[in-house]
Amino acid sequence: MIDGTREDRLIDTFATLADTLVADYDVVDLLQTLVESCTDLFDIAAAGILLADADGELEVVASTSEASRLVEVMQLSARAGPCVECFVTGAVVSLTDVEESPPAWQRFRDSAREQGFAAVFAIPLRLRETTIGALNLLSNVPGALRQQDVRASQALADVATIGILQERTLRESMSVREQLTNALTSRVVIEQAKGVLAHSRGVSMEEAFTLLRTYARANRLLLSSVAQGLVEQTLVI
């Protein structure tokens, strides 16, 4: 069983996500909260969520670090690695030791090794029989995730799927593909806004992202709305 303290944190995580889903919410901020919760709940160093775009290519939409090293590893995994394998099969992919990666995953293996990641686990984001993306969990040490952690991470991935596909569906009749495109477009605008803040404030991209989220939450605004305002120069932080 999950120990009492971690079980309490897991319950708190689901309660937080449920509270978010019943209010007006920003899907990228929801996914960011989810991946950050994963590093607190499980024995991992980093986490990220990738979604399929209109062409079926996987793109990073949320990660526990804005550092290019993590994004690079996940993107390589999306081309040939655990992530794309998970996306294609719709099943959990556990790579307990990156040194045991198949030859086709060489670029991913080399990048993961260089960045200090020793094991990677990919959890599918599924809508019935359709897989829309993957939750990636990265560890600094080789070894398997505990079975209860795999079950809990799949439950969190299911919440992510609900959050992505149900966002504003009561007032917008959108197809699954349109909703995925909407989530990915929001992320692009947020990336642009981070660049604006990083340049104007002289801070790192990670610090810029923290400033964005803090401002949005303090003013009860959607993260994507704040980002759009910065990009369009109708808002100054």
Backbone as numpy.savetxt, mean C-alpha at the origin, in Angstrom:
# Nx Ny Nz CAx CAy CAz Cx Cy Cz
-2.21 -18.79 18.83 -3.04 -17.59 18.83 -2.17 -16.33 18.83
-2.74 -15.24 18.34 -2.07 -13.95 18.44 -2.08 -13.53 19.91
-0.93 -13.04 20.42 -0.89 -12.68 21.84 -1.83 -11.53 22.12
-2.18 -11.38 23.42 -3.21 -10.43 23.82 -2.96 -9.02 23.35
-1.71 -8.55 23.51 -1.40 -7.18 23.13 -1.56 -6.98 21.63
-1.04 -7.91 20.84 -1.16 -7.81 19.38 -2.60 -7.99 18.94
-3.32 -8.85 19.64 -4.73 -9.04 19.32 -5.50 -7.74 19.54
-5.19 -7.04 20.63 -5.83 -5.75 20.89 -5.50 -4.75 19.79
-4.25 -4.73 19.35 -3.85 -3.80 18.30 -4.54 -4.14 16.99
-4.70 -5.43 16.72 -5.38 -5.85 15.50 -6.84 -5.40 15.53
-7.49 -5.57 16.68 -8.88 -5.12 16.83 -8.97 -3.62 16.63
-8.03 -2.89 17.24 -8.01 -1.43 17.09 -7.84 -1.03 15.62
-6.99 -1.77 14.89 -6.76 -1.48 13.48 -8.04 -1.64 12.67
-8.74 -2.76 12.89 -9.98 -2.98 12.16 -11.04 -1.94 12.55
-11.06 -1.55 13.83 -12.02 -0.53 14.27 -11.73 0.80 13.58
-10.45 1.16 13.49 -10.06 2.41 12.83 -10.44 2.39 11.35
-10.17 1.27 10.69 -10.49 1.15 9.28 -12.00 1.18 9.06
-12.75 0.52 9.95 -14.21 0.51 9.83 -14.77 1.91 10.01
-14.23 2.66 10.98 -14.68 4.04 11.21 -14.43 4.88 9.96
-13.29 4.64 9.32 -12.94 5.40 8.12 -13.91 5.09 6.99
-14.27 3.82 6.85 -15.10 3.39 5.72 -16.53 3.91 5.78
-17.02 4.25 6.97 -18.40 4.73 7.08 -18.48 6.24 6.92
-17.34 6.90 6.82 -17.31 8.36 6.63 -16.78 8.67 5.24
-16.79 9.96 4.89 -16.17 10.37 3.64 -14.66 10.19 3.81
-14.04 9.45 2.93 -12.63 9.12 3.14 -11.86 9.21 1.85
-10.55 9.30 2.02 -9.63 9.33 0.90 -9.00 7.95 0.80
-9.15 7.29 -0.33 -8.73 5.90 -0.44 -7.22 5.74 -0.26
-6.41 6.68 -0.75 -4.96 6.57 -0.60 -4.57 6.69 0.87
-5.22 7.60 1.60 -4.94 7.76 3.02 -5.35 6.50 3.78
-6.48 5.91 3.40 -6.93 4.66 4.02 -5.88 3.57 3.82
-5.38 3.43 2.60 -4.40 2.40 2.31 -3.08 2.68 3.02
-2.74 3.95 3.17 -1.53 4.31 3.90 -1.64 3.89 5.36
-2.80 4.15 5.97 -3.03 3.72 7.35 -2.91 2.22 7.48
-3.41 1.51 6.48 -3.39 0.05 6.50 -1.97 -0.49 6.45
-1.14 0.02 5.54 0.22 -0.52 5.43 1.04 -0.17 6.67
0.81 1.00 7.23 1.52 1.36 8.45 1.13 0.44 9.60
-0.13 0.04 9.64 -0.60 -0.88 10.67 0.08 -2.24 10.54
0.35 -2.65 9.31 0.98 -3.96 9.08 2.35 -4.05 9.74
3.13 -2.97 9.66 4.47 -3.01 10.26 4.39 -3.04 11.78
3.31 -2.54 12.33 3.12 -2.57 13.77 2.63 -3.94 14.24
1.83 -4.59 13.41 1.20 -5.85 13.81 2.05 -7.08 13.54
2.83 -7.06 12.45 3.53 -8.26 12.02 5.05 -8.07 12.12
5.76 -9.19 12.07 7.23 -9.15 12.17 7.83 -8.83 10.80
7.62 -7.60 10.35 8.12 -7.17 9.05 8.76 -5.80 9.17
9.55 -5.44 8.14 10.24 -4.15 8.16 9.51 -3.09 7.35
8.74 -3.52 6.34 8.09 -2.56 5.46 6.88 -3.22 4.80
5.98 -2.39 4.29 4.79 -2.91 3.60 4.36 -1.93 2.53
3.65 -2.45 1.52 3.15 -1.59 0.46 1.99 -2.25 -0.27
1.20 -1.44 -0.94 0.08 -1.94 -1.73 0.27 -1.51 -3.18
0.11 -2.47 -4.09 0.17 -2.20 -5.52 -1.17 -2.54 -6.14
-1.62 -1.69 -7.07 -2.87 -1.90 -7.78 -2.61 -2.01 -9.27
-3.47 -2.75 -9.94 -3.36 -2.89 -11.39 -4.01 -1.69 -12.07
-3.30 -1.11 -13.05 -3.88 -0.01 -13.80 -4.73 -0.56 -14.94
-5.20 0.33 -15.82 -6.10 -0.09 -16.90 -5.47 -1.10 -17.84
-4.13 -1.11 -17.89 -3.43 -2.04 -18.77 -2.96 -3.30 -18.04
-3.35 -3.42 -16.77 -2.94 -4.59 -16.00 -1.56 -4.50 -15.40
-0.92 -3.31 -15.49 0.40 -3.11 -14.90 0.23 -2.72 -13.43
1.05 -3.30 -12.57 0.96 -3.02 -11.14 1.76 -1.78 -10.77
1.13 -0.89 -10.00 1.76 0.35 -9.57 1.61 0.52 -8.07
2.66 1.06 -7.44 2.62 1.31 -6.00 1.64 2.44 -5.70
0.70 2.20 -4.78 -0.26 3.23 -4.41 -0.10 3.65 -2.95
0.54 2.81 -2.13 0.79 3.16 -0.72 1.98 2.34 -0.23
2.83 2.95 0.59 3.97 2.23 1.15 4.35 2.86 2.48
5.00 2.06 3.33 5.36 2.56 4.66 6.53 3.53 4.60
7.23 3.56 3.48 8.32 4.51 3.31 8.23 5.11 1.92
8.47 6.40 1.83 8.49 7.05 0.53 9.87 6.92 -0.12
10.78 6.26 0.59 12.14 6.09 0.07 12.10 5.30 -1.24
12.91 5.73 -2.17 12.91 5.10 -3.49 13.31 3.63 -3.42
14.08 3.25 -2.41 14.55 1.87 -2.32 13.40 0.90 -2.17
12.41 1.26 -1.34 11.28 0.36 -1.13 10.39 0.31 -2.36
10.13 1.47 -2.94 9.30 1.53 -4.13 9.95 0.74 -5.27
11.27 0.86 -5.39 11.99 0.15 -6.46 11.85 -1.36 -6.29
12.02 -1.86 -5.07 11.92 -3.30 -4.83 10.53 -3.80 -5.18
9.50 -3.04 -4.77 8.13 -3.48 -5.03 7.80 -3.42 -6.51
8.32 -2.41 -7.20 8.04 -2.31 -8.63 8.72 -3.45 -9.40
9.93 -3.79 -8.99 10.61 -4.91 -9.63 9.85 -6.21 -9.38
9.31 -6.33 -8.16 8.51 -7.51 -7.83 7.24 -7.55 -8.67
6.76 -6.37 -9.05 5.54 -6.30 -9.86 5.79 -6.74 -11.29
7.04 -6.71 -11.72 7.38 -7.13 -13.09 7.77 -8.60 -13.14
8.56 -9.02 -12.18 8.96 -10.43 -12.11 9.37 -10.71 -10.67
8.42 -11.20 -9.88 8.68 -11.44 -8.48 7.43 -11.87 -7.76
7.46 -11.90 -6.44 6.31 -12.39 -5.66 5.02 -11.62 -5.93
5.13 -10.31 -6.14 3.92 -9.49 -6.32 3.14 -9.88 -7.57
3.82 -9.94 -8.71 3.12 -10.27 -9.95 2.65 -11.72 -9.92
3.41 -12.60 -9.28 3.00 -13.99 -9.15 1.69 -14.08 -8.35
1.61 -13.30 -7.29 0.40 -13.24 -6.47 -0.77 -12.68 -7.28
-0.50 -11.63 -8.05 -1.54 -11.00 -8.86 -2.08 -11.95 -9.92
-1.20 -12.69 -10.57 -1.61 -13.60 -11.64 -2.36 -14.81 -11.09
-1.89 -15.36 -9.98 -2.49 -16.58 -9.43 -3.65 -16.32 -8.48
-3.70 -15.11 -7.90 -4.72 -14.82 -6.91 -4.49 -15.53 -5.59
-3.26 -15.99 -5.37 -2.93 -16.74 -4.15 -1.79 -16.06 -3.40
-1.69 -16.33 -2.10 -0.59 -15.80 -1.30 0.72 -16.40 -1.81
1.73 -15.55 -1.97 3.06 -16.01 -2.37 4.02 -15.69 -1.24
4.66 -16.72 -0.70 5.61 -16.56 0.40 7.01 -16.88 -0.08
7.86 -15.87 -0.12 9.27 -16.07 -0.46 10.04 -15.91 0.84
10.29 -17.02 1.51 10.88 -16.97 2.86 12.37 -16.63 2.85
13.00 -16.72 1.68 14.41 -16.35 1.55 14.63 -15.87 0.11
14.93 -14.60 -0.05 15.08 -14.04 -1.40 16.22 -14.72 -2.16
17.17 -15.31 -1.42 18.27 -16.01 -2.09 17.77 -17.24 -2.85
16.58 -17.70 -2.54 16.01 -18.86 -3.21 15.04 -18.47 -4.33
15.11 -17.20 -4.75 14.26 -16.73 -5.85 14.60 -17.49 -7.13
13.61 -17.78 -7.97 13.88 -18.44 -9.24 14.70 -17.51 -10.15
15.39 -18.06 -11.15 16.24 -17.24 -12.04 15.51 -16.07 -12.68
14.22 -16.24 -13.00 13.47 -15.17 -13.66 13.30 -13.95 -12.76
13.50 -14.12 -11.47 13.33 -13.03 -10.52 14.67 -12.40 -10.14
15.70 -12.55 -10.94 17.04 -12.13 -10.57 17.13 -10.64 -10.23
16.53 -9.78 -11.06 16.61 -8.33 -10.81 15.93 -7.98 -9.48
14.78 -8.60 -9.24 14.10 -8.38 -7.96 14.98 -8.86 -6.82
15.54 -10.07 -6.93 16.37 -10.64 -5.87 17.55 -9.74 -5.56
18.24 -9.26 -6.62 19.41 -8.42 -6.42 19.04 -7.11 -5.73
17.92 -6.52 -6.14 17.49 -5.27 -5.54 17.09 -5.47 -4.08
16.33 -6.52 -3.81 15.91 -6.80 -2.43 17.13 -7.04 -1.54
18.08 -7.80 -2.04 19.30 -8.09 -1.27 20.06 -6.80 -0.99
20.20 -5.96 -2.01 20.93 -4.69 -1.86 20.29 -3.79 -0.82
18.95 -3.82 -0.76 18.24 -2.94 0.18 18.02 -3.58 1.54
18.50 -4.79 1.73 18.44 -5.42 3.04 17.19 -6.21 3.32
16.39 -6.50 2.29 15.19 -7.32 2.49 15.51 -8.78 2.22
15.17 -9.65 3.18 15.54 -11.06 3.08 14.36 -11.97 2.79
13.14 -11.49 3.01 11.94 -12.30 2.75 10.81 -11.38 2.34
9.95 -11.86 1.45 8.83 -11.06 0.94 7.59 -11.93 0.85
6.46 -11.34 1.26 5.18 -12.06 1.22 4.17 -11.18 0.49
3.49 -11.75 -0.49 2.52 -11.02 -1.29 1.13 -11.59 -1.03
0.21 -10.72 -0.63 -1.16 -11.11 -0.27 -2.11 -10.52 -1.31
-2.96 -11.33 -1.94 -3.82 -10.79 -3.01 -4.93 -9.89 -2.50
-5.22 -8.85 -3.28 -6.41 -8.02 -3.08 -7.45 -8.55 -4.05
-8.47 -9.23 -3.54 -9.40 -9.96 -4.40 -10.82 -9.45 -4.27
-11.49 -9.39 -5.39 -12.93 -9.16 -5.44 -13.54 -10.40 -6.09
-14.05 -11.28 -5.25 -14.53 -12.59 -5.71 -13.43 -13.29 -6.51
-13.62 -13.50 -7.80 -12.62 -14.23 -8.59 -11.60 -13.30 -9.25
-11.73 -12.01 -9.03 -10.84 -11.05 -9.68 -9.82 -10.50 -8.69
-8.55 -10.54 -9.05 -7.48 -9.96 -8.23 -7.15 -8.57 -8.78
-7.20 -7.56 -7.92 -6.99 -6.18 -8.37 -5.63 -5.62 -7.97
-4.89 -6.36 -7.17 -3.59 -5.88 -6.72 -3.03 -6.80 -5.66
-2.06 -6.28 -4.89 -1.43 -7.11 -3.86 -0.91 -6.25 -2.72
-0.99 -6.82 -1.53 -0.36 -6.24 -0.34 0.98 -6.93 -0.18
2.06 -6.16 -0.13 3.41 -6.72 0.00 3.96 -6.48 1.39
4.47 -7.53 2.02 5.09 -7.45 3.33 6.55 -7.85 3.18
7.48 -7.01 3.63 8.91 -7.26 3.45 9.60 -7.36 4.80
10.45 -8.37 4.95 11.16 -8.62 6.19 12.67 -8.50 5.99
13.36 -8.07 7.04 14.82 -7.97 6.98 15.52 -9.28 7.26
14.75 -10.27 7.72 15.35 -11.56 8.06 14.59 -12.67 7.33
15.28 -13.74 6.92 14.57 -14.84 6.26 13.68 -15.58 7.23
12.67 -16.25 6.69 11.75 -17.01 7.53 10.31 -16.78 7.12
9.46 -17.68 7.54 8.05 -17.62 7.17 7.25 -16.75 8.13
6.15 -16.18 7.62 5.18 -15.52 8.49 4.41 -16.59 9.25
4.04 -16.28 10.46 3.19 -17.20 11.21 1.84 -17.32 10.51
1.23 -18.48 10.61 -0.02 -18.71 9.89 -1.10 -17.72 10.30
-1.16 -17.37 11.58 -2.17 -16.42 12.02 -1.92 -15.03 11.45
-0.63 -14.72 11.18 -0.30 -13.44 10.57 -0.72 -13.42 9.10
-0.58 -14.57 8.43 -1.03 -14.66 7.04 -2.53 -14.45 6.97
-3.27 -15.06 7.89 -4.73 -14.91 7.91 -5.11 -13.47 8.21
-4.42 -12.87 9.18 -4.75 -11.48 9.54 -4.41 -10.53 8.41
-3.28 -10.75 7.74 -2.91 -9.86 6.62 -3.87 -10.02 5.45
-4.39 -11.24 5.23 -5.39 -11.42 4.18 -6.67 -10.67 4.52
-7.04 -10.68 5.80 -8.23 -9.93 6.22 -8.02 -8.43 6.01
-6.82 -7.93 6.29 -6.53 -6.52 6.06 -6.54 -6.21 4.56
-6.02 -7.13 3.76 -6.06 -6.95 2.30 -7.50 -6.90 1.81
-8.37 -7.70 2.42 -9.78 -7.67 2.03 -10.42 -6.32 2.37
-10.03 -5.75 3.51 -10.52 -4.42 3.88 -10.04 -3.39 2.87
-8.77 -3.52 2.45 -8.23 -2.61 1.44 -9.04 -2.69 0.16
-9.38 -3.91 -0.24 -10.17 -4.09 -1.47 -11.52 -3.41 -1.34
-12.17 -3.60 -0.20 -13.46 -2.95 0.03 -13.32 -1.43 -0.05
-12.25 -0.92 0.59 -12.04 0.52 0.58 -11.83 1.08 -0.81
-11.08 0.34 -1.63 -10.80 0.80 -2.99 -12.07 0.78 -3.85
-12.81 -0.31 -3.77 -13.92 -0.51 -4.70 -15.23 0.12 -4.25
-15.35 0.41 -2.96 -16.60 0.98 -2.48 -16.56 2.49 -2.33
-15.39 3.07 -2.52 -15.27 4.52 -2.35 -16.26 5.26 -3.24
-17.14 5.97 -2.62 -18.11 6.83 -3.29 -19.04 6.10 -4.26
-19.20 4.80 -4.12 -20.06 4.08 -5.06 -21.53 4.43 -4.88
-21.89 4.96 -3.71 -23.29 5.32 -3.52 -23.69 6.51 -4.39
-22.71 7.34 -4.74 -23.06 8.49 -5.57 -22.41 8.45 -6.94
-21.57 7.47 -7.17 -20.92 7.35 -8.48 -20.99 5.91 -8.95
-21.62 5.68 -10.07 -21.69 4.34 -10.63 -20.44 4.11 -11.47
-19.42 3.52 -10.84 -18.14 3.34 -11.51 -17.82 1.86 -11.63
-17.20 1.50 -12.72 -16.76 0.12 -12.90 -15.53 -0.12 -12.03
-15.18 -1.38 -11.83 -13.99 -1.71 -11.06 -12.76 -1.04 -11.67
-12.64 -1.10 -12.99 -11.48 -0.50 -13.65 -11.43 1.01 -13.41
-12.59 1.66 -13.48 -12.62 3.11 -13.26 -12.21 3.45 -11.83
-12.64 2.62 -10.87 -12.29 2.89 -9.48 -10.81 2.68 -9.23
-10.22 1.67 -9.85 -8.78 1.47 -9.73 -8.02 2.64 -10.34
-8.49 3.10 -11.49 -7.86 4.25 -12.14 -7.95 5.49 -11.25
-9.09 5.66 -10.58 -9.30 6.79 -9.69 -8.29 6.77 -8.55
-8.09 5.58 -7.96 -7.14 5.45 -6.85 -5.72 5.75 -7.31
-5.34 5.23 -8.48 -3.99 5.45 -8.99 -3.77 6.90 -9.39
-4.80 7.55 -9.94 -4.70 8.96 -10.30 -4.49 9.82 -9.06
-5.20 9.50 -7.98 -5.02 10.23 -6.72 -3.58 10.14 -6.26
-2.99 8.96 -6.40 -1.61 8.78 -5.98 -0.67 9.64 -6.82
-0.93 9.75 -8.11 -0.09 10.56 -8.99 -0.12 12.02 -8.55
-1.32 12.53 -8.24 -1.46 13.93 -7.80 -0.73 14.14 -6.47
-0.83 13.14 -5.58 -0.14 13.24 -4.29 1.38 13.28 -4.51
1.89 12.48 -5.44 3.32 12.50 -5.76 3.73 13.89 -6.25
2.90 14.50 -7.10 3.20 15.84 -7.60 3.21 16.86 -6.46
2.23 16.74 -5.56 2.15 17.66 -4.42 3.35 17.50 -3.49
3.80 16.27 -3.30 5.00 16.03 -2.49 6.19 16.76 -3.09
6.30 16.71 -4.41 7.40 17.39 -5.08 7.34 18.90 -4.87
6.11 19.44 -4.96 5.93 20.88 -4.73 6.37 21.26 -3.32
5.93 20.49 -2.33 6.27 20.79 -0.93 7.76 20.59 -0.67
8.30 19.50 -1.20 9.72 19.23 -0.98 10.57 20.37 -1.52
10.19 20.91 -2.68 10.95 22.01 -3.28 10.77 23.30 -2.49
9.51 23.61 -2.13 9.25 24.89 -1.46 9.74 24.92 -0.02
9.71 23.76 0.64 10.13 23.71 2.04 11.56 23.23 2.23
12.15 22.71 1.17 13.51 22.19 1.30 13.59 20.96 2.17
12.59 20.06 2.03 12.55 18.85 2.83 12.56 17.63 1.92
12.71 16.45 2.53 12.70 15.21 1.75 11.28 14.89 1.30
11.16 13.97 0.35 9.85 13.56 -0.13 9.05 12.90 1.00
9.72 12.16 1.85 9.04 11.51 2.97 8.49 12.55 3.95
9.30 13.57 4.25 8.84 14.65 5.14 7.69 15.42 4.49
7.76 15.60 3.18 6.70 16.31 2.47 5.38 15.54 2.58
5.45 14.22 2.47 4.25 13.40 2.58 3.65 13.51 3.98
4.49 13.52 4.99 4.02 13.68 6.38 3.32 15.03 6.55
3.89 16.09 5.97 3.28 17.42 6.04 1.90 17.41 5.39
1.79 16.75 4.24 0.51 16.66 3.52 -0.55 15.99 4.37
-0.22 14.82 4.91 -1.19 14.06 5.70 -1.58 14.81 6.97
-0.59 15.42 7.62 -0.86 16.16 8.87 -1.80 17.33 8.60
-1.56 18.07 7.52 -2.42 19.20 7.18 -3.84 18.73 6.85
-3.94 17.67 6.07 -5.25 17.15 5.68 -6.06 16.73 6.91
-5.41 16.02 7.81 -6.12 15.53 9.00 -6.48 16.67 9.94
-5.55 17.61 10.12 -5.80 18.73 11.02 -6.96 19.59 10.55
-7.14 19.67 9.23 -8.19 20.50 8.66 -9.39 19.69 8.15
-9.38 18.39 8.45 -10.47 17.48 8.07 -10.77 17.55 6.57
-9.68 17.50 5.81 -9.79 17.52 4.36 -9.30 16.19 3.80
-9.76 15.84 2.60 -9.25 14.65 1.95 -7.82 14.90 1.50
-6.98 13.90 1.67 -5.58 14.02 1.28 -5.46 14.38 -0.20
-6.28 13.76 -1.04 -6.22 14.04 -2.47 -6.65 15.48 -2.77
-7.59 16.03 -2.00 -8.04 17.41 -2.20 -6.93 18.40 -1.86
-6.22 18.13 -0.76 -5.10 18.99 -0.37 -4.01 18.93 -1.44
-3.73 17.74 -1.91 -2.71 17.57 -2.95 -3.09 18.32 -4.22
-4.36 18.21 -4.61 -4.84 18.89 -5.81 -4.70 20.41 -5.66
-5.03 20.91 -4.48 -4.91 22.34 -4.23 -3.49 22.84 -4.33
-2.55 22.06 -3.84 -1.13 22.44 -3.92 -0.67 22.45 -5.38
-1.03 21.42 -6.11 -0.62 21.31 -7.50 -1.19 22.45 -8.34
-2.46 22.79 -8.06 -3.12 23.85 -8.82 -2.86 25.25 -8.27
-2.08 25.30 -7.17 -1.68 26.57 -6.51 -2.88 27.34 -5.98
-3.91 26.59 -5.56 -5.05 27.23 -4.90 -4.97 27.07 -3.38
-3.92 26.40 -2.91 -3.73 26.14 -1.49 -2.26 26.27 -1.15
-2.00 26.90 0.00 -0.61 27.04 0.48 -0.54 26.42 1.87
0.44 25.55 2.07 0.64 24.93 3.39 1.87 25.57 4.04
